[in-house]
Amino acid sequence: MARGKIVKGKIEIRVKRAYDKPSSEDGFRVLVDRLWPRGVSKERAKIDLWARELAPSDKLRRWFAHDPLKWEEFKARYAEELRANKAKVMEFVRILREKKKVTLVYSARDKERNNAVALASFLRKFA
């Protein structure tokens, strides 16, 4: 699922590493990390929007530390943070609906267990 796409209704949500080459298939590219990806220039990243406010809190990110054993708990805690930030989430959902095709860009090494995958799953109910 990490490299795939989520399509519901008329909105397509993909996830992709910041270190992978941007593609015309990506549509509107949104960086969903709190920190800019190390070693990636803004020109190379081709980011249309940096949605820092939708990234996991520093506390949650540090707690998770990309430990696969903490994945399920991370998703639950991250969803809780997103629900607490409802205004920003709904603003982002409006952008999704307007753009129709969105790629959530992240920098983590793990392509299956990262905040972009968790966020895409969370956004499914709004798409």
C-alpha positions in Angstrom: 0.0 0.0 0.0 2.8 2.4 0.7 3.7 3.0 -2.9 0.2 2.3 -4.1 -2.7 4.6 -4.1 -6.0 5.0 -2.3 -8.9 5.9 -4.5 -12.3 6.6 -3.1 -14.8 8.7 -5.0 -12.9 11.0 -7.2 -9.8 11.6 -5.0 -6.6 9.7 -5.5 -4.1 9.7 -2.6 -0.6 8.3 -3.2 2.4 8.1 -0.9 6.0 8.4 -2.1 9.4 9.0 -0.6 11.0 12.4 -0.9 14.1 10.7 -2.3 12.2 9.1 -5.2 12.0 11.0 -8.5 8.9 13.1 -8.8 6.6 12.1 -11.6 3.8 13.6 -13.6 1.6 10.9 -12.1 2.1 12.4 -8.6 -0.3 15.2 -9.1 -0.3 17.7 -6.2 2.8 16.9 -4.0 2.5 17.5 -0.3 5.3 17.0 2.1 3.8 15.6 5.3 6.9 15.6 7.5 7.7 18.2 10.2 11.3 18.4 9.0 12.6 19.0 5.5 14.1 15.8 4.0 17.9 15.8 4.5 19.9 16.4 1.3 16.9 17.1 -0.9 16.7 20.5 -2.6 13.4 22.3 -3.0 13.8 22.2 -6.8 14.4 18.4 -6.8 11.5 17.7 -4.3 8.9 19.6 -6.4 6.7 20.1 -3.3 3.5 22.0 -3.9 2.6 22.3 -0.2 4.4 21.6 3.0 1.8 20.5 5.5 3.9 20.5 8.7 0.8 20.9 10.9 -0.4 17.5 9.7 2.8 15.7 10.6 3.1 13.8 13.9 4.2 15.8 16.9 7.9 15.7 17.7 7.0 13.8 20.9 5.1 11.1 19.0 7.7 11.0 16.2 10.5 10.4 18.8 8.5 7.9 20.7 7.8 5.9 17.5 11.4 6.0 16.2 10.2 3.8 13.3 10.0 0.8 15.5 7.8 -1.8 13.7 6.6 -3.1 17.0 5.1 0.3 17.8 3.4 0.7 14.4 -0.2 0.0 15.5 0.1 2.2 18.6 1.7 4.9 16.5 -1.2 4.9 14.0 -3.7 5.2 16.9 -1.9 8.0 18.6 -1.3 9.9 15.3 -5.0 9.6 14.5 -5.8 11.0 17.9 -3.5 14.0 17.1 -5.2 14.5 13.8 -8.7 14.4 15.3 -7.5 17.1 17.8 -6.4 19.2 14.8 -9.8 18.9 13.0 -9.7 22.4 11.4 -6.4 21.8 9.7 -7.4 18.3 8.6 -10.6 19.6 7.1 -8.7 22.4 5.4 -6.5 19.7 3.9 -9.4 17.6 2.8 -10.8 20.6 0.9 -7.4 20.8 -0.9 -7.6 17.1 -1.7 -11.1 17.5 -3.2 -10.0 20.4 -5.3 -6.8 18.8 -6.6 -8.2 15.3 -7.1 -4.8 13.6 -7.3 -2.4 14.1 -4.4 0.9 12.4 -3.4 1.8 12.5 0.3 5.6 12.8 0.4 7.7 11.6 3.3 11.3 10.9 4.1 11.3 7.8 6.3 13.2 4.8 5.1 10.4 2.4 6.0 8.0 2.4 3.0 5.3 0.5 4.8 5.2 2.0 8.3 5.5 5.8 8.2 3.4 8.9 8.9 2.4 9.3 5.2 0.9 5.8 5.1 -0.9 6.4 8.4 -2.2 9.8 7.2 -3.4 8.4 3.8 -5.3 5.7 5.8 -6.8 8.3 8.1 -7.9 10.5 5.1 -9.6 7.6 3.4 -12.9 8.4 5.2 -12.9 11.9 3.8 -11.8 11.2 0.2 
